[in-house]
Amino acid sequence: MPHEHSSPLLGALKYQGWWGIADAMAERMVRTGREVLDGGEAPQFVAVPLAPGRLRERGFNQCDHLARGLARRVGGTVLDDVLVRVRATVSQTQLTPAERKANVQDAFVVPVQRSVAVRGLPVVLVDDVLTTGATLNACATALLDGGASDIRYWTFGRARSDADRP
């Protein structure tokens, strides 16, 4: 179930299987966050991967659909199978920030045979929502270990935090 603060669009995409709205969400991401690209050349997009079981359950990776929508709008390439989730993790929705970090630690790798695809290149890592950054940071660590030169994050949404409250 989505967070109580999740965007209805994110909930529909992620939990109700409305993967067709990912393209419109990518359009909104470009309109509101193009500075992620910072005038660089055509980016290499990498979607945060799902565990195989979760992918079978959902039938799609929402982050992959967002990445493809971004690539269509700004140019660039979506790199498939560059970042792999090597172990399943529990849903992070009810975990504390420390539990989230521990949950995804060492859960992602860049397979040696795929490292050539990112070696020396900047990568734009695409996720649906930023909560604590634990998943994005674990993915970035794996991409940097795999040879990427620079990692930028591009998400559709950001979960509210205690810092958002007056």
DSSP file (Angstrom, degrees, kcal/mol; ACC not computed):
  #  RESIDUE AA STRUCTURE BP1 BP2  ACC     N-H-->O    O-->H-N    N-H-->O    O-->H-N    TCO  KAPPA ALPHA  PHI   PSI    X-CA   Y-CA   Z-CA
    1    1 A M              0   0    0      0, 0.0     3,-0.1     0, 0.0    92,-0.1   0.000 360.0 360.0 360.0 142.1    0.0    0.0    0.0
    2    2 A P        -     0   0    0      0, 0.0     9,-0.0     0, 0.0     8,-0.0  -0.228 360.0 -88.6 -70.8 161.9    1.3    3.5   -0.8
    3    3 A H    >   -     0   0    0      1,-0.1     3,-1.2     4,-0.1     8,-0.1  -0.280  37.2-114.1 -60.5 154.6    2.4    6.0    1.9
    4    4 A E  T 3  S+     0   0    0      1,-0.2    -1,-0.1    -3,-0.1     0, 0.0   0.759 118.9  47.2 -64.2 -22.1   -0.4    8.2    3.1
    5    5 A H  T 3  S+     0   0    0    155,-0.1    -1,-0.2     2,-0.1    -2,-0.0   0.417  85.3 122.9 -98.7   0.6    1.5   11.2    1.5
    6    6 A S  S <  S-     0   0    0     -3,-1.2   153,-0.0     1,-0.1   123,-0.0  -0.283  71.7-103.5 -64.7 146.2    2.1    9.5   -1.8
    7    7 A S     >  -     0   0    0      1,-0.1     4,-2.3     4,-0.0     5,-0.2  -0.423  24.8-124.9 -62.3 141.0    0.9   11.2   -4.9
    8    8 A P  H  > S+     0   0    0      0, 0.0     4,-2.4     0, 0.0     5,-0.2   0.847 113.1  56.7 -57.6 -32.2   -2.2    9.5   -6.3
    9    9 A L  H  > S+     0   0    0      2,-0.2     4,-2.5     1,-0.2     5,-0.2   0.931 106.6  47.6 -64.6 -44.6   -0.3    9.2   -9.6
   10   10 A L  H  > S+     0   0    0      1,-0.2     4,-3.0     2,-0.2     5,-0.4   0.915 112.3  49.7 -61.9 -42.7    2.5    7.3   -7.9
   11   11 A G  H  X>S+     0   0    0     -4,-2.3     4,-2.4     1,-0.2     5,-0.9   0.911 111.7  48.1 -62.5 -42.4    0.0    5.0   -6.2
   12   12 A A  H  X5S+     0   0    0     -4,-2.4     6,-2.3     3,-0.2     4,-0.8   0.908 117.1  43.0 -64.8 -41.9   -1.8    4.3   -9.4
   13   13 A L  H  X5S+     0   0    0     -4,-2.5     4,-0.5     4,-0.2    -2,-0.2   0.967 124.0  32.8 -66.8 -53.1    1.4    3.5  -11.3
   14   14 A K  H  <5S+     0   0    0     -4,-3.0    -3,-0.2    -5,-0.2    -2,-0.2   0.868 132.8  22.2 -78.2 -39.4    3.1    1.5   -8.6
   15   15 A Y  H  <5S+     0   0    0     -4,-2.4    -3,-0.2    -5,-0.4    -1,-0.1   0.624 125.3  43.1-110.1 -16.2    0.3   -0.3   -6.9
   16   16 A Q  H  <<S-     0   0    0     -5,-0.9    -3,-0.2    -4,-0.8    -4,-0.1   0.386 102.1-117.3-113.6   2.6   -2.6   -0.4   -9.3
   17   17 A G     <  +     0   0    0     -4,-0.5     2,-1.8    -6,-0.2     3,-0.3   0.707  61.4 146.5  75.9  20.0   -0.7   -1.3  -12.5
   18   18 A W    >   +     0   0    0     -6,-2.3     3,-1.9     1,-0.2     4,-0.2  -0.379  10.1 155.2 -85.1  59.5   -1.5    1.9  -14.4
   19   19 A W  G >   +     0   0    0     -2,-1.8     3,-1.5     1,-0.3     4,-0.3   0.710  58.3  75.6 -63.9 -19.0    1.9    1.8  -16.1
   20   20 A G  G >  S+     0   0    0     -3,-0.3     3,-0.7     1,-0.3     4,-0.4   0.734  85.7  62.6 -64.6 -21.8    0.5    3.8  -19.1
   21   21 A I  G <> S+     0   0    0     -3,-1.9     4,-2.2     1,-0.2    -1,-0.3   0.586  79.2  86.6 -80.1  -7.3    0.6    7.0  -17.0
   22   22 A A  H <> S+     0   0    0     -3,-1.5     4,-2.4    -4,-0.2    -1,-0.2   0.851  83.9  56.5 -60.1 -34.1    4.4    6.8  -16.6
   23   23 A D  H <> S+     0   0    0     -3,-0.7     4,-1.9    -4,-0.3    -1,-0.2   0.927 108.4  45.4 -65.9 -43.9    4.8    8.6  -19.9
   24   24 A A  H  > S+     0   0    0     -4,-0.4     4,-1.9     1,-0.2    -1,-0.2   0.866 112.1  53.0 -65.6 -35.3    2.8   11.6  -18.7
   25   25 A M  H  X S+     0   0    0     -4,-2.2     4,-2.3     2,-0.2    -2,-0.2   0.899 106.9  51.6 -65.8 -39.8    4.7   11.5  -15.4
   26   26 A A  H  X S+     0   0    0     -4,-2.4     4,-2.2     2,-0.2    -2,-0.2   0.890 106.8  54.4 -63.1 -38.9    8.0   11.6  -17.4
   27   27 A E  H  X S+     0   0    0     -4,-1.9     4,-2.2     1,-0.2    -1,-0.2   0.924 109.4  47.1 -59.3 -44.5    6.7   14.7  -19.2
   28   28 A R  H  X S+     0   0    0     -4,-1.9     4,-2.1     1,-0.2    -2,-0.2   0.891 108.7  55.1 -64.6 -39.6    6.0   16.4  -15.9
   29   29 A M  H  X S+     0   0    0     -4,-2.3     4,-1.9     1,-0.2    -1,-0.2   0.907 109.2  47.6 -59.8 -41.7    9.5   15.4  -14.6
   30   30 A V  H  X S+     0   0    0     -4,-2.2     4,-1.0     1,-0.2    -2,-0.2   0.916 111.7  50.1 -66.4 -43.0   11.1   17.1  -17.7
   31   31 A R  H  < S+     0   0    0     -4,-2.2    -1,-0.2     1,-0.2    -2,-0.2   0.854 123.4  29.9 -63.6 -34.4    9.0   20.2  -17.2
   32   32 A T  H  < S+     0   0    0     -4,-2.1    -1,-0.2    -5,-0.1    -2,-0.2   0.559 130.9  27.7-105.6  -8.9    9.8   20.6  -13.6
   33   33 A G  H ><  +     0   0    0     -4,-1.9     3,-2.2    -5,-0.2     4,-0.2   0.172  64.8 127.2-143.3  25.0   13.3   19.1  -13.2
   34   34 A R  G ><  +     0   0    0     -4,-1.0     3,-2.1     1,-0.3     4,-0.5   0.725  63.6  80.5 -59.9 -20.1   15.3   19.3  -16.4
   35   35 A E  G >  S+     0   0    0      1,-0.3     3,-0.6     2,-0.2    -1,-0.3   0.671  71.4  81.3 -62.9 -13.8   18.1   21.0  -14.5
   36   36 A V  G <  S+     0   0    0     -3,-2.2    -1,-0.3     1,-0.2    -2,-0.2   0.849  90.6  52.0 -56.1 -32.6   19.1   17.4  -13.4
   37   37 A L  G X  S-     0   0    0     -3,-2.1     3,-2.3    -4,-0.2    -1,-0.2   0.748  91.0-159.7 -78.7 -23.7   20.8   17.2  -16.8
   38   38 A D  T <   -     0   0    0     -3,-0.6    -3,-0.1    -4,-0.5     3,-0.1   0.831  64.4 -60.5  48.6  43.3   22.7   20.5  -16.1
   39   39 A G  T 3  S+     0   0    0      1,-0.2    -1,-0.3     2,-0.0    -4,-0.1   0.584  98.9 142.9  68.0   9.4   23.4   21.1  -19.8
   40   40 A G    <   -     0   0    0     -3,-2.3    -1,-0.2     1,-0.2    -3,-0.1  -0.123  56.5 -83.7 -74.5 176.7   25.4   17.9  -20.2
   41   41 A E  S    S-     0   0    0      1,-0.2    -1,-0.2    -3,-0.1    -2,-0.0  -0.100  75.7 -48.4 -71.5 178.2   25.4   15.6  -23.2
   42   42 A A  S    S-     0   0    0      1,-0.1    -1,-0.2    34,-0.1    34,-0.2  -0.264  74.5-125.5 -52.7 124.1   22.7   13.0  -23.9
   43   43 A P        -     0   0    0      0, 0.0    34,-2.2     0, 0.0     2,-0.7  -0.241   1.2-127.5 -78.4 160.8   22.4   11.1  -20.6
   44   44 A Q  E     -ab  77 123A   0     78,-0.6    80,-2.9    32,-0.2     2,-0.4  -0.942  31.6-154.2-101.4 111.8   22.7    7.4  -19.8
   45   45 A F  E     -ab  78 124A   0     32,-3.6    34,-3.1    -2,-0.7     2,-0.4  -0.725  13.7-175.1 -92.7 137.7   19.5    6.6  -17.8
   46   46 A V  E     - b   0 125A   0     78,-2.5    80,-2.8    -2,-0.4     2,-0.3  -0.990  15.4-144.2-130.8 123.6   19.4    3.6  -15.4
   47   47 A A  E     - b   0 126A   0     -2,-0.4    80,-0.2    32,-0.4    36,-0.2  -0.634  28.9-105.2 -84.3 141.8   16.2    2.6  -13.7
   48   48 A V        -     0   0    0     78,-2.5    15,-0.3    -2,-0.3    16,-0.2  -0.531  47.8-127.4 -61.5 123.2   16.2    1.4  -10.1
   49   49 A P        -     0   0    0      0, 0.0     2,-0.2     0, 0.0    -1,-0.1  -0.426  12.1-135.6 -80.5 151.2   15.7   -2.4  -10.6
   50   50 A L        -     0   0    0     -2,-0.1    35,-0.4     1,-0.1    11,-0.0  -0.649  32.0 -97.8 -92.4 157.2   13.0   -4.4   -8.9
   51   51 A A     >  -     0   0    0     -2,-0.2     4,-2.6     1,-0.1     3,-0.3  -0.479  39.4-111.1 -67.1 148.3   13.7   -7.8   -7.4
   52   52 A P  H  > S+     0   0    0      0, 0.0     4,-2.4     0, 0.0     5,-0.2   0.866 117.5  51.1 -52.5 -40.7   12.7  -10.6   -9.8
   53   53 A G  H  > S+     0   0    0      2,-0.2     4,-2.2     1,-0.2     5,-0.1   0.911 111.3  46.7 -64.7 -42.1    9.8  -11.7   -7.6
   54   54 A R  H  > S+     0   0    0     -3,-0.3     4,-2.6     2,-0.2     5,-0.3   0.878 111.2  52.7 -67.1 -37.3    8.4   -8.2   -7.3
   55   55 A L  H  X S+     0   0    0     -4,-2.6     4,-3.1     2,-0.2     5,-0.2   0.915 110.3  47.5 -64.3 -42.7    8.8   -7.8  -11.1
   56   56 A R  H  < S+     0   0    0     -4,-2.4    -2,-0.2    -5,-0.2    -1,-0.2   0.908 112.8  50.2 -62.1 -41.4    6.9  -11.0  -11.7
   57   57 A E  H  < S+     0   0    0     -4,-2.2    -2,-0.2    -5,-0.2    -1,-0.2   0.923 121.6  31.5 -64.0 -46.2    4.2   -9.8   -9.2
   58   58 A R  H  < S-     0   0    0     -4,-2.6    -2,-0.2    -5,-0.1    -1,-0.2   0.836  94.1-139.5 -81.6 -34.9    3.8   -6.4  -10.8
   59   59 A G  S  < S+     0   0    0     -4,-3.1     2,-0.3    -5,-0.3    -3,-0.1   0.415  75.8  43.2  87.5  -2.2    4.5   -7.3  -14.4
   60   60 A F  S    S-     0   0    0     -6,-0.2     2,-0.6    -5,-0.2    -2,-0.1  -0.979  77.7-118.4-163.7 160.9    6.5   -4.2  -15.0
   61   61 A N     >  -     0   0    0     -2,-0.3     4,-1.7     1,-0.1     3,-0.5  -0.944  19.1-158.2-108.0 112.2    9.1   -1.9  -13.4
   62   62 A Q  H  > S+     0   0    0     -2,-0.6     4,-1.9     1,-0.2    -1,-0.1   0.831  92.4  55.7 -59.9 -33.8    7.6    1.6  -13.0
   63   63 A C  H  > S+     0   0    0    -15,-0.3     4,-2.6     2,-0.2    -1,-0.2   0.857 104.0  54.0 -68.6 -35.2   11.1    3.2  -12.8
   64   64 A D  H  > S+     0   0    0     -3,-0.5     4,-2.4     2,-0.2    -1,-0.2   0.911 107.8  50.0 -64.2 -42.2   12.0    1.6  -16.2
   65   65 A H  H  X S+     0   0    0     -4,-1.7     4,-1.9     2,-0.2    -2,-0.2   0.900 111.7  48.5 -63.3 -40.0    8.8    3.2  -17.7
   66   66 A L  H  X S+     0   0    0     -4,-1.9     4,-2.4     2,-0.2    -2,-0.2   0.929 110.8  50.8 -64.3 -44.6    9.8    6.6  -16.3
   67   67 A A  H  X S+     0   0    0     -4,-2.6     4,-2.6     1,-0.2    -2,-0.2   0.901 110.3  49.3 -60.5 -42.0   13.3    6.3  -17.6
   68   68 A R  H  X S+     0   0    0     -4,-2.4     4,-2.0     1,-0.2    -1,-0.2   0.883 110.2  51.0 -66.9 -37.6   12.1    5.4  -21.1
   69   69 A G  H  X S+     0   0    0     -4,-1.9     4,-1.2     2,-0.2    -2,-0.2   0.897 111.5  47.9 -64.4 -40.3    9.7    8.4  -21.0
   70   70 A L  H  X S+     0   0    0     -4,-2.4     4,-2.4     1,-0.2     3,-0.4   0.930 110.0  51.8 -64.5 -45.4   12.6   10.7  -20.0
   71   71 A A  H  X S+     0   0    0     -4,-2.6     4,-1.8     1,-0.2    -2,-0.2   0.881 107.2  53.4 -61.2 -38.7   14.9    9.3  -22.7
   72   72 A R  H  < S+     0   0    0     -4,-2.0    -1,-0.2     1,-0.2    -2,-0.2   0.848 115.1  41.5 -63.0 -32.8   12.3    9.9  -25.4
   73   73 A R  H  < S+     0   0    0     -4,-1.2    -2,-0.2    -3,-0.4    -1,-0.2   0.816 129.3  22.3 -87.8 -32.3   11.9   13.6  -24.3
   74   74 A V  H  < S-     0   0    0     -4,-2.4    -3,-0.2     1,-0.4    -2,-0.2   0.420 104.1-116.8-116.8   0.2   15.5   14.6  -23.7
   75   75 A G     <  +     0   0    0     -4,-1.8    -1,-0.4    -5,-0.3     2,-0.2  -0.309  62.4 108.1  84.4-178.8   17.5   12.1  -25.7
   76   76 A G        -     0   0    0    -34,-0.2     2,-0.4    -2,-0.1   -32,-0.2  -0.447  63.4 -79.4 100.2-178.1   19.9    9.7  -24.2
   77   77 A T  E     -a   44   0A   0    -34,-2.2   -32,-3.6    -2,-0.2     2,-0.6  -0.955  20.7-135.0-130.1 141.0   19.9    6.0  -23.7
   78   78 A V  E     -a   45   0A   0     -2,-0.4     2,-0.8   -34,-0.2   -32,-0.2  -0.882  24.5-145.8 -93.6 121.4   18.2    3.7  -21.2
   79   79 A L    >   -     0   0    0    -34,-3.1     3,-0.6    -2,-0.6   -32,-0.4  -0.792  14.7-154.9 -91.9 112.3   20.8    1.1  -20.1
   80   80 A D  T 3   +     0   0    0     -2,-0.8   -34,-0.0     1,-0.2    -2,-0.0  -0.605  69.1   4.2 -86.7 146.2   19.2   -2.2  -19.4
   81   81 A D  T 3  S+     0   0    0     -2,-0.2    -1,-0.2     2,-0.2     3,-0.1   0.689  91.4 115.3  58.1  23.1   20.6   -4.8  -17.1
   82   82 A V  S <  S+     0   0    0     -3,-0.6     2,-0.5     1,-0.3    32,-0.1   0.837  77.4  41.4 -85.1 -37.9   23.5   -2.6  -16.0
   83   83 A L  S    S-     0   0    0     -4,-0.3     2,-0.4   -36,-0.2    -1,-0.3  -0.954  78.2-171.9-113.2 125.4   22.3   -2.4  -12.4
   84   84 A V  E     -D  109   0B   0     25,-3.0    25,-2.2    -2,-0.5     2,-0.7  -0.945  24.7-133.8-123.4 135.8   21.0   -5.6  -10.9
   85   85 A R  E     -D  108   0B   0     -2,-0.4    23,-0.3   -35,-0.4     3,-0.1  -0.799  21.7-172.0 -84.6 117.1   19.2   -6.3   -7.7
   86   86 A V        +     0   0    0     21,-2.4     2,-0.3    -2,-0.7    22,-0.2   0.551  65.9  25.9 -93.3  -8.5   21.1   -9.3   -6.3
   87   87 A R  S    S-     0   0    0     20,-0.9    -1,-0.2    17,-0.1     2,-0.1  -0.990  82.2-110.0-151.4 147.7   18.8  -10.0   -3.4
   88   88 A A        -     0   0    0     -2,-0.3     2,-0.3    -3,-0.1   -38,-0.0  -0.434  32.7-159.3 -71.7 148.7   15.2   -9.3   -2.5
   89   89 A T        -     0   0    0     -2,-0.1   -38,-0.1    15,-0.0     2,-0.1  -0.896  21.9-104.1-125.1 157.6   14.5   -6.7    0.1
   90   90 A V        -     0   0    0     -2,-0.3    13,-0.0     1,-0.1     0, 0.0  -0.431  53.6 -80.7 -75.6 157.7   11.4   -6.1    2.3
   91   91 A S        -     0   0    0      1,-0.1     3,-0.4    -2,-0.1    -1,-0.1  -0.329  36.6-150.1 -56.6 137.2    9.1   -3.3    1.4
   92   92 A Q  S >  S+     0   0    0      1,-0.2     3,-1.8     2,-0.1    -1,-0.1   0.505  70.0 100.9 -90.0  -4.1   10.5   -0.1    2.8
   93   93 A T  T 3  S+     0   0    0      1,-0.3    -1,-0.2   -92,-0.1    -2,-0.0   0.780  91.8  32.6 -57.7 -30.8    7.2    1.7    3.4
   94   94 A Q  T 3  S+     0   0    0     -3,-0.4    -1,-0.3     2,-0.1     2,-0.2   0.305  97.8 107.6-108.1   8.7    7.1    1.0    7.2
   95   95 A L    <   -     0   0    0     -3,-1.8    -3,-0.0     1,-0.1     0, 0.0  -0.570  67.6-120.3 -91.2 151.1   10.9    1.1    7.9
   96   96 A T     >  -     0   0    0     -2,-0.2     4,-2.6     1,-0.1     5,-0.2  -0.344  38.4 -99.2 -73.8 165.5   12.8    3.8    9.7
   97   97 A P  H  > S+     0   0    0      0, 0.0     4,-2.1     0, 0.0     5,-0.2   0.905 125.8  48.2 -54.9 -42.8   15.6    5.5    7.9
   98   98 A A  H  > S+     0   0    0      1,-0.2     4,-2.1     2,-0.2     5,-0.2   0.898 112.0  49.2 -65.7 -39.7   18.3    3.3    9.5
   99   99 A E  H  > S+     0   0    0      2,-0.2     4,-2.4     1,-0.2    -1,-0.2   0.878 109.0  53.5 -66.7 -37.1   16.3    0.2    8.7
  100  100 A R  H  X S+     0   0    0     -4,-2.6     4,-1.7     2,-0.2    -2,-0.2   0.930 108.7  49.0 -61.9 -45.7   15.9    1.3    5.1
  101  101 A K  H  X S+     0   0    0     -4,-2.1     4,-1.0     1,-0.2     3,-0.2   0.934 114.2  44.8 -60.8 -46.7   19.7    1.8    4.7
  102  102 A A  H  < S+     0   0    0     -4,-2.1     3,-0.3     1,-0.2    -1,-0.2   0.868 108.8  59.0 -64.8 -36.3   20.4   -1.6    6.2
  103  103 A N  H  < S+     0   0    0     -4,-2.4    -1,-0.2     1,-0.2    -2,-0.2   0.862 115.4  32.3 -61.6 -38.8   17.6   -3.2    4.0
  104  104 A V  H >< S+     0   0    0     -4,-1.7     3,-2.2    -3,-0.2     4,-0.3   0.469  84.6 126.8-102.3  -2.3   19.2   -2.1    0.7
  105  105 A Q  T 3< S-     0   0    0     -4,-1.0    30,-0.0    -3,-0.3    33,-0.0  -0.368  90.2  -3.8 -59.2 128.7   22.9   -2.3    1.6
  106  106 A D  T 3  S+     0   0    0      1,-0.1    -1,-0.3    -2,-0.1   -20,-0.1   0.702  97.5 122.4  60.7  23.1   24.7   -4.4   -0.9
  107  107 A A    <   +     0   0    0     -3,-2.2   -21,-2.4   -21,-0.1   -20,-0.9   0.571  65.1  55.3 -87.4  -8.7   21.4   -5.3   -2.6
  108  108 A F  E     +D   85   0B   0     -4,-0.3     2,-0.3   -23,-0.3   -23,-0.2  -0.942  58.6 169.6-128.6 145.6   22.6   -3.9   -6.0
  109  109 A V  E     -D   84   0B   0    -25,-2.2   -25,-3.0    -2,-0.3    34,-0.1  -0.976  33.4-128.4-145.0 159.1   25.6   -4.6   -8.3
  110  110 A V        -     0   0    0     32,-0.3   -27,-0.2    -2,-0.3     5,-0.1  -0.960  39.8-123.4-103.3 113.0   26.8   -3.8  -11.8
  111  111 A P    >>  -     0   0    0      0, 0.0     3,-2.1     0, 0.0     4,-1.0  -0.292  18.0-120.9 -57.9 140.6   27.7   -7.2  -13.3
  112  112 A V  G >4 S+     0   0    0      1,-0.3     3,-0.9     2,-0.2     4,-0.4   0.875 113.0  54.8 -50.8 -43.8   31.4   -7.2  -14.5
  113  113 A Q  G 34 S+     0   0    0      1,-0.2    -1,-0.3     2,-0.1     3,-0.1   0.677 111.9  44.9 -68.1 -15.5   30.3   -8.0  -18.1
  114  114 A R  G X4 S+     0   0    0     -3,-2.1     3,-1.7     1,-0.1     4,-0.4   0.504  86.0  90.6-102.3  -7.8   28.0   -4.9  -18.1
  115  115 A S  G XX S+     0   0    0     -4,-1.0     4,-1.9    -3,-0.9     3,-1.4   0.790  75.2  68.3 -62.9 -26.5   30.5   -2.4  -16.4
  116  116 A V  G 34 S+     0   0    0     -4,-0.4    -1,-0.3     1,-0.3    -2,-0.1   0.796  90.7  63.9 -61.1 -26.6   31.8   -1.4  -19.8
  117  117 A A  G <4 S+     0   0    0     -3,-1.7    -1,-0.3     1,-0.2    -2,-0.2   0.737 117.6  24.4 -70.3 -22.5   28.4    0.2  -20.5
  118  118 A V  T X4 S+     0   0    0     -3,-1.4     3,-2.7    -4,-0.4    31,-0.4   0.534  85.6 129.8-117.0 -11.3   28.9    2.7  -17.6
  119  119 A R  T 3< S-     0   0    0     -4,-1.9    29,-0.2     1,-0.3    28,-0.1  -0.233  89.4  -5.9 -55.5 119.9   32.6    3.0  -17.3
  120  120 A G  T 3  S+     0   0    0     27,-3.3    -1,-0.3     1,-0.2    28,-0.2   0.511 110.3 117.1  77.6   5.4   33.7    6.6  -17.3
  121  121 A L    <   -     0   0    0     -3,-2.7    28,-2.1    26,-0.2    29,-0.9  -0.788  67.1-118.3-109.8 148.4   30.2    7.9  -18.0
  122  122 A P  E     - c   0 150A   0      0, 0.0   -78,-0.6     0, 0.0     2,-0.4  -0.618  33.8-157.2 -76.3 144.2   27.8   10.0  -16.1
  123  123 A V  E     -bc  44 151A   0     27,-3.1    29,-2.4    -2,-0.3     2,-0.7  -0.961  15.1-147.0-126.3 139.9   24.5    8.2  -15.2
  124  124 A V  E     -bc  45 152A   0    -80,-2.9   -78,-2.5    -2,-0.4     2,-0.5  -0.940  20.1-151.9-104.3 113.6   21.1    9.5  -14.4
  125  125 A L  E     -bc  46 153A   0     27,-3.4    29,-2.5    -2,-0.7     2,-0.5  -0.753  10.3-153.5 -89.5 125.3   19.5    7.1  -11.9
  126  126 A V  E     +bc  47 154A   0    -80,-2.8   -78,-2.5    -2,-0.5     2,-0.3  -0.878  22.0 161.0-110.2 127.8   15.7    7.1  -12.1
  127  127 A D  E     - c   0 155A   0     27,-1.6    29,-0.9    -2,-0.5    30,-0.1  -0.925  41.1-126.5-135.0 161.0   13.3    6.2   -9.3
  128  128 A D  E    S+     0   0A   0     -2,-0.3    29,-1.9     1,-0.3    28,-0.7   0.914  88.9   7.7 -76.3 -42.3    9.7    6.9   -8.7
  129  129 A V  E     - c   0 157A   0     27,-0.2     2,-0.6    26,-0.2    -1,-0.3  -1.000  60.2-141.1-145.4 141.5   10.0    8.5   -5.3
  130  130 A L  E     + c   0 158A   0     27,-2.4    29,-3.1    -2,-0.4    25,-0.0  -0.891  32.5 154.4 -98.4 123.0   12.7    9.7   -3.0
  131  131 A T  S    S-     0   0    0     -2,-0.6    -1,-0.2    27,-0.2    27,-0.0   0.698  81.8 -18.2-110.0 -77.5   12.0    9.0    0.7
  132  132 A T  S    S-     0   0    0    -35,-0.1    -2,-0.1    29,-0.0    26,-0.0   0.582  85.2-117.6-104.6 -15.1   15.3    8.8    2.7
  133  133 A G  S  > S+     0   0    0      3,-0.0     4,-2.9     4,-0.0     5,-0.2   0.427  77.4 125.4  91.3  -0.2   17.6    8.2   -0.3
  134  134 A A  H  > S+     0   0    0      2,-0.2     4,-2.2     1,-0.2     5,-0.2   0.923  75.3  42.6 -60.3 -46.8   18.7    4.8    1.0
  135  135 A T  H  > S+     0   0    0      2,-0.2     4,-2.5     1,-0.2     5,-0.2   0.942 116.6  47.3 -67.1 -46.8   17.7    2.9   -2.3
  136  136 A L  H  > S+     0   0    0      1,-0.2     4,-2.8     2,-0.2    -2,-0.2   0.906 112.9  49.5 -61.6 -41.1   19.2    5.6   -4.5
  137  137 A N  H  X S+     0   0    0     -4,-2.9     4,-2.4     2,-0.2    -1,-0.2   0.901 110.6  49.5 -65.6 -40.0   22.4    5.8   -2.5
  138  138 A A  H  X S+     0   0    0     -4,-2.2     4,-1.8    -5,-0.2    -2,-0.2   0.907 113.7  46.7 -64.9 -40.3   22.8    2.0   -2.6
  139  139 A C  H  X S+     0   0    0     -4,-2.5     4,-2.5     2,-0.2    -2,-0.2   0.920 111.4  51.3 -65.7 -43.4   22.3    2.0   -6.4
  140  140 A A  H  X S+     0   0    0     -4,-2.8     4,-2.9     1,-0.2     5,-0.3   0.900 107.1  53.5 -61.4 -41.6   24.7    4.9   -6.8
  141  141 A T  H  X S+     0   0    0     -4,-2.4     4,-2.6     1,-0.2    -1,-0.2   0.927 110.3  47.2 -58.6 -45.2   27.4    3.1   -4.8
  142  142 A A  H  X S+     0   0    0     -4,-1.8     4,-1.6     2,-0.2   -32,-0.3   0.910 113.0  48.7 -64.2 -41.6   27.0    0.0   -7.1
  143  143 A L  H  <>S+     0   0    0     -4,-2.5     5,-2.5     2,-0.2     4,-0.3   0.904 112.9  46.8 -66.2 -41.3   27.2    2.2  -10.2
  144  144 A L  H ><5S+     0   0    0     -4,-2.9     3,-1.4     1,-0.2    -2,-0.2   0.912 111.6  51.0 -66.1 -41.7   30.2    4.0   -9.0
  145  145 A D  H 3<5S+     0   0    0     -4,-2.6    -1,-0.2    -5,-0.3    -2,-0.2   0.821 107.3  56.1 -62.2 -29.8   31.9    0.7   -8.0
  146  146 A G  T 3<5S-     0   0    0     -4,-1.6    -1,-0.3    -5,-0.2   -28,-0.2   0.491 131.0 -92.8 -81.7  -4.0   31.0   -0.4  -11.6
  147  147 A G  T < 5S+     0   0    0     -3,-1.4   -27,-3.3     1,-0.3    -3,-0.2   0.399  71.2 149.8 113.5  -3.4   32.9    2.5  -13.1
  148  148 A A      < -     0   0    0     -5,-2.5    -1,-0.3   -29,-0.2   -29,-0.1  -0.336  37.4-148.1 -61.3 145.9   30.3    5.3  -13.6
  149  149 A S  S    S+     0   0    0    -28,-2.1     2,-0.3   -31,-0.4    -1,-0.1   0.767  73.5   6.2 -87.9 -26.8   31.9    8.7  -13.3
  150  150 A D  E     -c  122   0A   0    -29,-0.9   -27,-3.1    -7,-0.0     2,-0.4  -0.985  61.7-152.0-158.9 141.9   29.0   10.6  -11.9
  151  151 A I  E     -c  123   0A   0     -2,-0.3     2,-0.4   -29,-0.2   -27,-0.2  -0.981  10.7-177.7-124.5 131.6   25.5    9.8  -10.6
  152  152 A R  E     -c  124   0A   0    -29,-2.4   -27,-3.4    -2,-0.4     2,-0.4  -0.957  19.4-136.6-121.8 147.1   22.5   12.1  -10.7
  153  153 A Y  E     -c  125   0A   0     -2,-0.4     2,-0.4   -29,-0.2   -27,-0.2  -0.840  18.0-177.7-103.9 138.7   19.1   11.2   -9.3
  154  154 A W  E     +c  126   0A   0    -29,-2.5   -27,-1.6    -2,-0.4     2,-0.3  -0.941  12.7 168.8-136.0 115.3   15.8   12.0  -11.0
  155  155 A T  E     -c  127   0A   0     -2,-0.4   -27,-0.2   -29,-0.2   -26,-0.2  -0.863  38.5-135.4-123.2 156.4   12.6   11.1   -9.3
  156  156 A F  E    S+     0   0A   0    -29,-0.9     2,-0.3   -28,-0.7   -27,-0.2   0.905  86.5   6.9 -73.5 -42.9    9.0   11.9   -9.9
  157  157 A G  E     -c  129   0A   0    -29,-1.9   -27,-2.4   -30,-0.1     2,-0.4  -0.826  58.3-139.5-137.5 172.7    8.2   12.6   -6.2
  158  158 A R  E     -c  130   0A   0     -2,-0.3   -27,-0.2   -29,-0.2     3,-0.1  -0.995  26.2-125.8-136.2 128.2    9.7   13.1   -2.8
  159  159 A A        -     0   0    0    -29,-3.1     2,-0.1    -2,-0.4  -153,-0.1  -0.386  36.3-100.1 -69.2 149.3    8.1   11.8    0.3
  160  160 A R        -     0   0    0     -2,-0.1     2,-0.3     2,-0.0    -1,-0.1  -0.383  41.5-165.2 -67.8 148.5    7.4   14.3    3.1
  161  161 A S    >   -     0   0    0     -3,-0.1     3,-1.7    -2,-0.1     4,-0.4  -0.793  38.9 -96.7-126.9 172.9    9.9   14.4    5.9
  162  162 A D  G >  S+     0   0    0      1,-0.3     3,-1.2    -2,-0.3    -2,-0.0   0.818 121.6  64.5 -59.0 -29.8    9.9   15.8    9.4
  163  163 A A  G 3  S+     0   0    0      1,-0.2    -1,-0.3     3,-0.1    -3,-0.0   0.706  93.7  61.8 -67.6 -19.1   11.8   18.8    7.9
  164  164 A D  G <  S+     0   0    0     -3,-1.7    -1,-0.2     2,-0.0    -2,-0.2   0.650  86.2  91.3 -79.6 -15.1    8.8   19.7    5.8
  165  165 A R    <         0   0    0     -3,-1.2    -3,-0.0    -4,-0.4     0, 0.0  -0.599 360.0 360.0 -87.0 142.2    6.6   20.3    8.8
  166  166 A P              0   0    0      0, 0.0    -1,-0.1     0, 0.0    -3,-0.1   0.503 360.0 360.0 -66.2 360.0    6.4   23.8   10.3
